[in-house]
Amino acid sequence: MQQERTGSNGDAERMPRATRSGESARVTTFELFFDLVYVFAFTQVSGLMAETHSAIGVLQALVVLGLLWWMWCSYSWLGNQAPADRGVVQAGMTLAMIAVFVVALAVPEAYDDLPGGWDAPLVVALAYLFVRIVHTALYVIVAGDDRALRRQVLGTQLVAMLPSATALIVGALIGGSAQTWIWLAAFVWDVLFTYVSSRGGGGWRLHSPVHWAERYGLIVILALGESIVAIGVGVAQEPISGPIVLGVAISVTISVLLWRAYFTRIAPAGEHGLQRRTGAARVVFARDEYTYLHFAIVGGIILAALGVEEAMAHVSDAEPFGSFGASALGTGVAVYAAATAVFGRIADLPWPFVRLGAAVALAAVIPLLALVAAMWALVIVAALLAAMLLLEGALQRSTDAASAA
């Protein structure tokens, strides 16, 4: 519906007209188009991890992933407030889309600027600030005469975003090893103080549970797409062979199992959890389960994709897989399993002991993954994931049968 153009102080009359999303709103095609930038961004982050081949390099890439995630999340909230494919929102998101793509282009140089051209770390920091400023302006516009929402938006940006963006710029200018820790602190500040400023739901609004759950499900799909891309990247320059075909089959199976682990039970539980809640309780649920917890889900997928890429690069070798690839593969899948388990529990599912046990097992077998050949590392991870899902399904059928008796 159109925003009212009335108000005792004339605020609504000065606000541009905007359409507010309804309870049954769905993800727009323009939001899907916006997300395509993240297909490239996830690939760039995974490439940065693979290039450095070190724990500090993985940390640096995860910080960049965090900044990309926080930009994406800010627009997921905006898209639930007002349709993204209309008027000023579409125009603003187009500008943000361009800036996010610039960030993605600069990811390989985010910590080690190449000679010539612009200063890449500074480009990342300034583009991040630009995306967040555009988001703030759009949110104030679509808030219309909702004073509480406008205060929430402006207050959050003041205490969370501006100090964080300033620290990103300072870190980019200082450079060196200090940049990593300054950027990490900047990201943590933004995440922490956004949470503090929205305790109890704050003044935020969540209009459509369907839109919200679908939006986050789609970003999980994009991250899973990176796990598919990683399979090909690992062997792109190698002649096709039996070990490569077998490795592809196992790696794709891992991706399918990760898909099933989220979409067959966890995702519907999250959407139902949103629909059962209203007002501030719905906002808190959406914030905790999706904006925050889904970062672990997506981060786990990206780490697992790195491990798959490393395994495919050595899929024909008989030598041990090595600690770097094993750690990425085992840790990524373990984090994913644990995060989806917590998600399911908060969404009112019974305690997911099987999934938590699988997460522990995946973490525990990392030393074994490092000692066996890459092909066997893929087999072990696929087997553990399959066992987790089969056992979960059997327990669910047993519970359903007992309830029906």
LINVENVEN-V163000 format. One record per backbone hydrogen bond with DSSP energy under -1.0 kcal/mol. CO is the residue of the C=O (numbers start at 1). NH is the residue of the N-H. If there is no record, write none. Layout:
# LINVENVEN-V163000
co = [CO CO]
nh = [NH NH]
This chain:
# LINVENVEN-V163000
co = [1 10 18 22 28 29 30 31 34 35 36 37 38 39 40 41 42 43 44 45 46 47 48 49 54 55 56 57 58 59 60 61 62 63 64 65 66 67 68 69 70 71 72 73 74 75 77 78 81 86 86 87 88 89 90 91 92 93 94 95 96 97 98 99 100 101 102 106 107 119 120 121 122 123 124 125 126 127 128 129 130 131 132 133 134 135 136 137 138 139 141 143 145 146 147 148 149 150 151 152 153 154 155 156 156 157 160 161 162 163 164 165 166 167 168 169 170 171 178 179 180 181 182 183 184 185 186 187 188 189 190 191 192 193 196 198 199 201 208 209 210 211 212 213 214 215 216 217 218 219 220 221 222 223 224 225 226 228 229 230 235 241 242 243 244 245 246 247 248 249 250 251 252 253 254 255 256 257 259 260 262 265 266 267 268 269 270 271 272 278 279 280 281 282 283 284 285 286 286 287 288 290 292 293 294 295 296 297 298 299 300 301 302 303 304 305 306 307 308 309 312 314 322 323 324 325 326 327 328 329 330 331 332 333 334 335 336 337 338 339 340 341 342 343 344 345 351 352 353 354 355 356 357 358 359 360 361 363 365 366 368 370 372 373 374 375 376 377 378 379 380 381 382 383 384 385 386 387 388 389 390 391 392 393 394 395 396 397 398 399 400 401]
nh = [20 14 3 25 32 33 34 35 37 38 40 41 42 43 44 45 46 47 48 49 50 51 52 53 58 59 60 61 62 63 64 65 66 67 68 69 70 71 72 73 74 75 76 77 78 79 81 82 21 89 90 91 92 93 94 95 96 97 98 99 100 101 102 103 104 105 106 109 110 123 124 125 126 127 128 129 130 131 132 133 134 135 136 137 138 139 140 141 142 143 144 146 147 150 151 152 153 154 155 156 157 158 159 160 161 162 164 165 166 167 168 169 170 171 172 173 174 175 182 183 184 185 186 187 188 189 190 191 192 193 194 195 196 197 199 201 202 204 212 213 214 215 216 217 218 219 220 221 222 223 224 225 226 227 228 229 230 232 233 234 238 245 246 247 248 249 250 251 252 253 254 255 256 257 258 259 260 261 263 264 267 269 270 271 272 273 274 275 276 281 283 284 285 286 287 288 289 290 291 292 293 294 295 297 298 299 300 301 302 303 304 305 306 307 308 309 310 311 312 313 315 317 326 327 328 329 330 331 332 333 334 335 336 337 338 339 340 341 342 343 344 345 346 347 349 348 353 356 357 358 359 360 361 362 363 364 365 366 369 370 372 322 321 377 378 379 380 381 382 383 384 385 386 387 388 389 390 391 392 393 394 395 396 397 398 399 400 401 402 403 404 405]
